[in-house]
Amino acid sequence: MIYTLSYQQYTYERGLTAAEQRAVDVRAGETAAAVRDLRACFGRAFRLGHRVRPARGAADTMTAPVRFLSSAR
């Protein structure tokens, strides 16, 4: 909602009415709940212990350990 500068100056000098203050409080609570939910979703998505692991025997994984020849030292 966009208010004129004179209305913004009036509310700054005199404060909000009770109804306006309740509306501001409701919006602030809704915003806080949305941020909390978003942080919880990101927390679940990026939690270290729950990453997707590649399937066993995937073509791009190595199946044998790497060995170095003794002559390569």
C-alpha positions in Angstrom: 0.0 0.0 0.0 1.4 3.4 -1.0 0.7 6.4 1.2 1.3 10.1 0.4 4.2 11.8 2.1 1.8 14.0 4.2 0.0 10.9 5.6 3.4 9.2 6.4 4.5 12.4 8.2 1.1 12.5 10.1 1.5 8.9 11.3 5.1 9.5 12.2 4.2 12.4 14.4 1.1 11.0 16.0 1.6 7.2 15.8 -0.7 4.6 14.4 -4.3 3.9 15.5 -5.0 0.7 17.3 -6.5 -0.9 14.2 -3.4 0.1 12.1 -1.1 -1.2 14.8 -2.9 -4.6 14.9 -2.7 -4.8 11.1 1.1 -4.1 11.3 1.5 -6.7 14.0 -0.4 -9.3 12.0 1.7 -8.7 8.9 4.9 -8.9 10.9 3.8 -12.2 12.4 3.0 -13.6 9.0 6.3 -12.5 7.7 8.2 -14.0 10.6 6.3 -17.3 10.2 7.2 -17.4 6.4 10.8 -16.7 7.1 10.9 -19.4 9.8 9.3 -21.9 7.4 11.7 -21.0 4.7 14.7 -21.5 7.0 13.4 -24.9 8.0 13.1 -25.9 4.4 16.6 -24.8 3.6 17.9 -26.5 6.7 16.4 -29.8 5.6 17.6 -29.4 2.1 21.2 -28.6 3.0 21.7 -30.8 6.1 25.0 -32.5 5.8 24.0 -36.1 6.8 21.1 -36.3 4.4 22.8 -35.8 1.0 21.9 -38.0 -1.9 24.4 -40.8 -2.4 25.2 -42.2 -5.8 23.8 -45.6 -6.7 26.0 -48.6 -6.2 27.9 -49.7 -9.3 27.3 -46.4 -11.1 29.3 -46.1 -14.3 31.2 -43.0 -13.2 32.4 -44.5 -9.9 35.7 -46.4 -9.4 35.3 -49.9 -8.2 39.0 -50.8 -7.6 41.4 -49.0 -5.3 44.2 -47.0 -7.0 47.6 -48.7 -6.8 50.9 -47.0 -7.5 53.8 -48.9 -9.0 56.9 -49.0 -6.9 59.0 -47.7 -9.8 56.9 -44.5 -9.8 58.4 -43.3 -6.5 
